[in-house]
Amino acid sequence: MPYIPNVLAAVMANAPPDAIRTHLASHVCEPVLWQGSIDALASLLPAARFVEVGPRAVLYNLFGRGWMPGRRYKTDAGEHWREHICGLIADLRNGG
């Protein structure tokens, strides 16, 4: 399966186990190329939707509104979380 190490932000079509271990270890001490990694994944899977699970939507908000419109979602909704999650699930079921 393809592997996208977040320290490279590039698709490795057939990464051997040693390469995966090396990139996972370097993730601890090298910059993480989050946006580039997600962009690489999005180009590989054009229909993919990205959901950030957890409070505060840090990654969702990191790149601004113009980045991946209609393809990125967040679960954080403060006090109205139940309605938000139900709406999110319905939206994703309907193709985003």
C-alpha positions in Angstrom: 0.0 0.0 0.0 1.2 3.6 -0.5 2.8 5.3 2.5 3.0 9.1 3.0 5.6 9.9 5.6 4.8 13.3 7.1 8.4 14.2 7.1 8.5 13.9 3.3 5.0 14.9 2.2 5.3 12.6 -0.7 3.7 9.3 -1.7 6.0 6.2 -1.4 4.3 3.6 -3.6 5.9 0.5 -2.1 7.8 1.5 1.1 9.8 -1.3 2.6 9.5 -1.8 6.3 12.9 -0.3 7.0 11.9 2.9 5.3 8.7 3.1 7.3 10.6 2.6 10.5 13.1 5.3 9.5 10.5 7.9 8.7 8.5 7.1 11.8 11.6 7.6 13.9 12.5 10.8 12.1 9.0 12.2 12.7 10.1 12.8 16.4 13.0 15.1 15.5 12.3 16.6 12.1 9.7 19.1 11.0 6.3 17.6 10.1 5.0 18.6 6.7 1.3 18.3 7.6 -0.2 20.3 4.8 2.0 18.8 2.1 1.2 15.3 3.4 -2.5 15.9 3.3 -2.2 17.4 -0.2 -0.3 14.3 -1.4 -3.0 12.1 0.0 -5.7 14.2 -1.5 -4.1 14.0 -4.9 -3.9 10.2 -4.6 -7.5 10.0 -3.4 -9.5 12.8 -5.1 -12.8 11.8 -3.4 -11.3 11.6 0.1 -12.8 13.6 2.9 -10.7 14.6 6.0 -12.2 14.7 9.4 -10.3 16.0 12.4 -11.5 14.3 15.6 -11.1 16.0 18.9 -11.4 19.4 20.5 -10.4 22.8 19.1 -10.0 21.8 15.5 -6.3 22.9 15.4 -5.4 21.2 12.1 -8.8 22.2 10.5 -8.1 25.8 11.3 -4.3 25.7 10.6 -4.5 26.5 6.9 -7.5 28.8 6.6 -10.8 28.5 4.8 -9.4 28.4 1.3 -7.5 25.1 1.8 -9.6 22.0 0.7 -13.0 23.6 0.8 -15.7 20.9 1.0 -13.1 18.2 1.8 -12.2 19.0 5.4 -14.4 18.6 8.5 -14.1 18.9 12.2 -15.9 17.2 15.1 -15.4 20.0 17.6 -18.6 22.0 18.0 -18.6 23.1 21.6 -21.9 22.8 23.4 -23.8 21.7 20.3 -21.7 18.7 19.6 -24.5 16.2 19.2 -26.3 18.1 16.5 -22.9 18.9 14.8 -21.8 15.2 14.7 -25.2 14.1 13.4 -25.1 16.7 10.7 -21.5 15.8 9.8 -22.3 12.1 9.5 -25.3 12.9 7.3 -23.2 15.2 5.1 -20.5 12.5 4.7 -23.1 9.8 3.9 -24.5 12.1 1.2 -21.1 12.4 -0.4 -19.8 15.5 1.5 
